[in-house]
């Protein structure tokens, strides 16, 4: 069977992260949503997404296809139901389509489909804040999926350990003189990752392939550090997609960073309002601030955005793609893509200058900033003009 993941109705609610990727490429837990589905299904998948992303994330359609809403994370029960789908059958969760069977070239009319309701519990990613608020449970699920019937690499005796049976090391891991506490949730350390001396880590926690926790870091549960990222200082219940750095002291909590982000030394995010009121976040859908229902919510930062040393982010700040933030004081809590400046005001960050930085940053990880990447980011620049004042 050919499985295709589609963005669904939540795509715009997941901006700015979905400016540069399909919903399926969002990382929550240890794996991306696509990686979860492929491991559960035992098949590779392709994507239906925005036209400007198609070159990087193409769709592969065959004679028989099952479309899956990428906002839904797989469970054994859901996967079993999807594998049993037949022609002109669809699975819905209340009024939202979860998956459906379609022939190549077929026009889809759900009024003509046999609708099967799915009522079991499953995690969904329908808002940006779901990525961190549901990350703890997603880590637990991925840990069980990845470690079943496998044996961890040994832990060095130099470490202080609680709950060793819930700690799993892939090959090539370096961990010395650290404190790992998995009594409240699992700790997963990916291939060739490193945890430096003096670090203190509480599970649930995921450190993905070739990522680094720097000396003396303090990391609390519900946190994922994506591949090739570097993290220091204090981190609580946050998700970093990959190739991003928070390499120095400073606090980040209840936050999500995309790829190729960099936080300057002593950058701090507020994740709680002084009056303890529920946090509101900028919504690209409503062009206003949406209720999250959360008391704790920090920073949402899109790909390729960066900030200077001592930057202070207010509770519930949304930063778009390719923003560059610096200077004293608190910048506003919605910073559009391609903004350059800080609390004193912003100008437009020209693509020419932004792409020069991207080329240098990606080359340091032996990756090319190619024409495909440039075209995607050019599109984002044009699409987000309305939010910039100049």
Phi and psi in degrees as a GROMACS rama.xvg file:
@    title "Ramachandran Plot"
@    xaxis  label "Phi"
@    yaxis  label "Psi"
@TYPE xy
-103.035  121.899  UNK-2
-108.672  132.206  UNK-3
-127.176  126.14  UNK-4
-93.0708  127.708  UNK-5
-115.909  154.415  UNK-6
-66.228  -40.8517  UNK-7
75.901  -173.477  UNK-8
-71.459  -15.6754  UNK-9
-87.2575  -2.17096  UNK-10
-54.8358  -48.8858  UNK-11
-69.9851  -27.4933  UNK-12
-73.0534  -11.8536  UNK-13
-103.443  7.29853  UNK-14
-66.0194  146.045  UNK-15
-86.8012  -2.29701  UNK-16
-67.5569  -32.1729  UNK-17
-88.5324  5.61554  UNK-18
-64.3423  -32.6293  UNK-19
-118.069  6.67647  UNK-20
-159.611  154.995  UNK-21
-68.55  163.58  UNK-22
-56.339  -35.6387  UNK-23
-62.3193  -21.092  UNK-24
-92.3888  5.13875  UNK-25
-72.391  134.812  UNK-26
-94.3979  126.204  UNK-27
-144.925  132.106  UNK-28
82.0247  -136.038  UNK-29
-92.3353  -37.7827  UNK-30
-104.848  163.136  UNK-31
-73.7101  164.448  UNK-32
-60.6827  -40.1523  UNK-33
-60.8827  -46.1037  UNK-34
-60.5592  -37.9018  UNK-35
-60.9344  -49.5474  UNK-36
-63.6321  -40.5453  UNK-37
-66.5581  -36.8914  UNK-38
-69.392  -38.8488  UNK-39
-70.104  -41.8455  UNK-40
-80.1467  -29.0007  UNK-41
77.5193  19.7284  UNK-42
-136.157  153.033  UNK-43
-73.4798  160.47  UNK-44
-129.647  162.082  UNK-45
-124.523  -169.535  UNK-46
-138.029  140.93  UNK-47
-107.11  119.449  UNK-48
-146.46  -165.04  UNK-49
-64.76  147.969  UNK-50
-56.2509  -40.0603  UNK-51
-71.8866  -11.7541  UNK-52
-97.3018  -5.28211  UNK-53
-62.3091  -35.5925  UNK-54
-63.5828  -37.8725  UNK-55
-83.5561  -32.8379  UNK-56
-126.594  73.5847  UNK-57
-74.1144  154.542  UNK-58
-93.7693  138.996  UNK-59
-115.714  112.891  UNK-60
-108.043  132.146  UNK-61
-116.1  -171.143  UNK-62
-63.9891  -40.3558  UNK-63
-120.984  129.006  UNK-64
-138.647  146.069  UNK-65
-117.351  121.263  UNK-66
-91.5809  134.298  UNK-67
-125.863  130.787  UNK-68
-70.4328  114.485  UNK-69
-69.9378  -9.82643  UNK-70
-72.6278  -15.4446  UNK-71
-97.2027  129.273  UNK-72
-87.5273  141.775  UNK-73
-71.7678  146.016  UNK-74
-128.081  164.438  UNK-75
-58.7991  -40.4007  UNK-76
-65.4731  -43.8705  UNK-77
-67.1262  -41.3558  UNK-78
-62.0668  -42.4591  UNK-79
-60.2981  -42.1618  UNK-80
-64.8379  -40.691  UNK-81
-67.0606  -39.6772  UNK-82
-66.8892  -21.0673  UNK-83
-89.6993  -3.94009  UNK-84
-60.6386  141.872  UNK-85
-121.826  173.872  UNK-86
-50.0554  134.271  UNK-87
61.6338  32.5859  UNK-88
-117.302  146.177  UNK-89
-140.345  146.797  UNK-90
-104.301  128.297  UNK-91
-119.787  149.274  UNK-92
-110.98  102.668  UNK-93
57.9922  -113.817  UNK-94
-100.059  3.92589  UNK-95
-106.679  132.395  UNK-96
-73.2817  132.516  UNK-97
-101.89  -42.0924  UNK-98
-161.562  153.461  UNK-99
-156.17  153.92  UNK-100
-93.3341  133.994  UNK-101
-145.219  138.853  UNK-102
-83.3334  155.31  UNK-103
-56.5424  127.164  UNK-104
79.4295  -1.11765  UNK-105
-73.5647  135.723  UNK-106
-81.4348  129.183  UNK-107
-91.6218  121.576  UNK-108
-131.32  103.401  UNK-109
-66.4785  -17.661  UNK-110
-63.2974  -23.2383  UNK-111
-99.5552  2.98993  UNK-112
-93.9036  153.789  UNK-113
-83.1612  112.39  UNK-114
-91.9888  123.715  UNK-115
-109.921  123.575  UNK-116
-84.8213  136.82  UNK-117
-112.077  117.924  UNK-118
-116.453  -2.02519  UNK-119
-71.6985  158.259  UNK-120
-69.518  135.466  UNK-121
-152.979  150.085  UNK-122
-76.2176  140.19  UNK-123
-126.507  151.337  UNK-124
-117.364  96.2804  UNK-125
-119.923  -8.90819  UNK-126
-140.872  156.517  UNK-127
-58.0715  -38.1614  UNK-128
-72.8991  -15.9276  UNK-129
-61.8386  -28.8393  UNK-130
-61.7229  -42.137  UNK-131
-90.1651  -35.4058  UNK-132
-70.5014  -24.6728  UNK-133
-106.362  8.03227  UNK-134
-69.2928  -35.4777  UNK-135
-58.4801  -48.2487  UNK-136
-67.9223  -36.1589  UNK-137
-64.5447  -37.3508  UNK-138
-61.6076  -45.2875  UNK-139
-58.4247  -45.2405  UNK-140
-64.6782  -45.0371  UNK-141
-67.0446  -36.9418  UNK-142
-59.4177  -46.8164  UNK-143
-62.7733  -40.444  UNK-144
-65.4402  -42.8372  UNK-145
-81.6  -26.191  UNK-146
-105.776  -3.75465  UNK-147
-56.4842  127.652  UNK-148
60.4596  24.8999  UNK-149
-122.079  158.623  UNK-150
-113.615  133.407  UNK-151
-70.0554  151.273  UNK-152
-64.2362  151.956  UNK-153
-69.6046  149.613  UNK-154
-94.148  138.616  UNK-155
-65.2448  144.38  UNK-156
-70.6431  -7.91259  UNK-157
-73.9978  -13.1572  UNK-158
-89.5744  153.759  UNK-159
-95.0865  123.739  UNK-160
-127.061  136.125  UNK-161
-126.858  132.074  UNK-162
72.1172  47.7844  UNK-163
-59.1382  -29.069  UNK-164
-66.4966  -15.7104  UNK-165
-105.578  18.9695  UNK-166
-116.258  129.577  UNK-167
-130.227  127.133  UNK-168
-113.618  128.933  UNK-169
-80.4569  175.552  UNK-170
-68.4795  148.853  UNK-171
82.4489  5.14929  UNK-172
-75.3687  143.421  UNK-173
-120.175  117.755  UNK-174
-140.849  114.737  UNK-175
-136.746  139.499  UNK-176
54.1786  40.5548  UNK-177
-114.498  163.368  UNK-178
-110.004  119.584  UNK-179
-120.343  117.155  UNK-180
-116.425  103.364  UNK-181
-105.098  20.5139  UNK-182
-70.1681  -23.1691  UNK-183
-105.56  0.944048  UNK-184
164.946  159.462  UNK-185
-70.9688  156.589  UNK-186
-123.198  121.959  UNK-187
-116.171  128.616  UNK-188
-122.247  115.655  UNK-189
-77.2727  171.92  UNK-190
-54.5729  130.741  UNK-191
62.3263  18.0267  UNK-192
-81.8582  161.158  UNK-193
-136.449  135.141  UNK-194
-115.259  115.146  UNK-195
-80.23  170.634  UNK-196
-59.9991  143.683  UNK-197
81.0347  -0.735192  UNK-198
-72.3865  144.887  UNK-199
-123.094  120.724  UNK-200
-131.55  131.683  UNK-201
-113.038  138.035  UNK-202
-81.2869  167.213  UNK-203
-69.1312  135.513  UNK-204
-149.125  141.544  UNK-205
-131.269  126.061  UNK-206
-115.856  110.795  UNK-207
-82.6729  179.083  UNK-208
-53.2988  131.646  UNK-209
59.965  20.7586  UNK-210
-90.1585  162.93  UNK-211
-134.486  133.285  UNK-212
-103.299  123.016  UNK-213
-83.9628  169.57  UNK-214
-57.3287  134.025  UNK-215
74.1748  12.2545  UNK-216
-66.7271  150.32  UNK-217
-121.283  111.518  UNK-218
-124.739  125.3  UNK-219
-98.0241  167.463  UNK-220
-63.4315  161.075  UNK-221
76.8154  24.7172  UNK-222
-114.573  137.382  UNK-223
-124.372  127.996  UNK-224
-109.048  111.985  UNK-225
-70.8025  172.869  UNK-226
-55.2667  140.625  UNK-227
60.758  23.4494  UNK-228
-99.3103  158.406  UNK-229
-127.832  133.385  UNK-230
-136.841  134.565  UNK-231
-135.819  -178.541  UNK-232
74.1575  -144.489  UNK-233
-114.443  128.797  UNK-234
-133.85  133.511  UNK-235
-134.775  125.453  UNK-236
44.4807  58.5887  UNK-237
-132.51  158.902  UNK-238
-126.439  127.502  UNK-239
-115.072  120.235  UNK-240
-63.8266  -43.6817  UNK-241
157.231  155.635  UNK-242
58.7688  26.927  UNK-243
-121.349  157.483  UNK-244
-128.302  129.559  UNK-245
-126.736  75.3064  UNK-246
-85.6737  -1.78866  UNK-247
-132.627  -179.015  UNK-248
-62.8959  161.595  UNK-249
126.665  161.286  UNK-250
-112.485  136.029  UNK-251
-133.569  129.199  UNK-252
-142.857  145.219  UNK-253
49.367  52.4054  UNK-254
-135.488  164.826  UNK-255
-136.109  128.297  UNK-256
-114.678  136.042  UNK-257
-75.509  -155.259  UNK-258
-91.6542  152.949  UNK-259
62.2281  29.9048  UNK-260
-92.4929  157.05  UNK-261
-144.178  126.246  UNK-262
-103.963  123.524  UNK-263
-64.9245  162.808  UNK-264
-54.9794  137.461  UNK-265
65.0505  23.6278  UNK-266
-69.0063  137.569  UNK-267
-131.274  140.408  UNK-268
-113.562  133.152  UNK-269
-82.3929  134.028  UNK-270
-120.012  9.77482  UNK-271
-146.192  128.595  UNK-272
-73.7105  150.296  UNK-273
-59.9309  -29.8532  UNK-274
-94.2803  6.21984  UNK-275
62.8442  18.342  UNK-276
-75.8819  156.546  UNK-277
-58.9979  144.974  UNK-278
-87.1328  141.332  UNK-279
-111.982  142.002  UNK-280
-122.208  145.727  UNK-281
-57.3762  132.871  UNK-282
-114.169  122.66  UNK-283
-70.0532  -21.9133  UNK-284
-73.4276  -47.9473  UNK-285
-96.2289  -8.04648  UNK-286
57.7871  36.6448  UNK-287
-153.253  -168.898  UNK-288
-99.2911  124.202  UNK-289
-96.5143  147.576  UNK-290
-74.9601  128.556  UNK-291
-94.1035  -22.2787  UNK-292
74.9633  6.94133  UNK-293
-106.278  141.406  UNK-294
-83.116  -28.2205  UNK-295
-114.862  119.735  UNK-296
-160.74  126.516  UNK-297
-106.537  -104.216  UNK-298
-117.831  132.781  UNK-299
-113.567  113.81  UNK-300
-124.226  122.643  UNK-301
-74.7447  170.573  UNK-302
-56.028  147.038  UNK-303
66.521  10.2826  UNK-304
-89.1074  152.44  UNK-305
-146.34  156.743  UNK-306
-139.081  153.556  UNK-307
-80.5664  178.492  UNK-308
-63.0076  148.924  UNK-309
61.7416  23.3566  UNK-310
-70.0652  139.643  UNK-311
-119.23  120.861  UNK-312
-105.488  129.97  UNK-313
-67.1652  161.158  UNK-314
-54.7237  133.822  UNK-315
65.076  53.6865  UNK-316
-99.8859  135.157  UNK-317
-113.797  123.921  UNK-318
-115.922  131.421  UNK-319
-76.7148  -155.793  UNK-320
-89.1868  139.177  UNK-321
56.5112  42.974  UNK-322
-95.5584  150.428  UNK-323
-129.897  113.643  UNK-324
-119.065  135.095  UNK-325
-160.324  168.42  UNK-326
99.6026  170.879  UNK-327
-78.6034  168.879  UNK-328
78.2753  175.172  UNK-329
-91.8313  120.864  UNK-330
-68.317  163.657  UNK-331
-62.269  164.302  UNK-332
-93.4325  12.4595  UNK-333
-135.868  114.375  UNK-334
-114.404  110.753  UNK-335
-65.5129  160.768  UNK-336
-57.6259  146.937  UNK-337
58.8686  39.5553  UNK-338
-99.1632  143.188  UNK-339
-130.022  115.072  UNK-340
147.112  -149.68  UNK-341
-164.159  -143.692  UNK-342
-64.2018  -22.7711  UNK-343
-80.354  -8.31409  UNK-344
131.494  166.794  UNK-345
-127.729  148.511  UNK-346
-119.968  175.752  UNK-347
-80.1763  130.926  UNK-348
-85.6794  107.202  UNK-349
-66.2811  143.127  UNK-350
-59.9815  -36.9412  UNK-351
-55.9232  -47.2707  UNK-352
-71.2028  -40.161  UNK-353
-62.9975  -39.9339  UNK-354
-72.2497  -31.5267  UNK-355
-60.0371  -42.288  UNK-356
-65.7067  -44.6227  UNK-357
-59.4698  -39.8121  UNK-358
-61.7487  -43.9926  UNK-359
-67.0948  -46.2822  UNK-360
-62.3217  -45.8635  UNK-361
-70.5859  -33.2492  UNK-362
-65.3411  -28.0569  UNK-363
-65.1879  -21.7809  UNK-364
-105.212  18.5805  UNK-365
59.4683  35.0722  UNK-366
-119.891  149.826  UNK-367
-99.2155  133.108  UNK-368
-83.8176  94.6959  UNK-369
-97.5588  -178.168  UNK-370
-61.9351  -34.8502  UNK-371
-60.8114  -48.12  UNK-372
-62.7117  -42.0553  UNK-373
-61.9553  -41.8445  UNK-374
-65.5014  -38.7861  UNK-375
-62.3455  -46.7919  UNK-376
-71.4116  -30.938  UNK-377
-61.9333  -42.8535  UNK-378
-62.4326  -43.1073  UNK-379
-61.7382  -40.1495  UNK-380
-57.1275  -47.398  UNK-381
-68.1555  -41.7279  UNK-382
-67.4156  -26.1475  UNK-383
-102.301  8.90026  UNK-384
-55.5299  -36.04  UNK-385
-60.2631  -23.911  UNK-386
-87.4856  -16.0985  UNK-387
-93.7208  141.335  UNK-388
-85.6824  -18.664  UNK-389
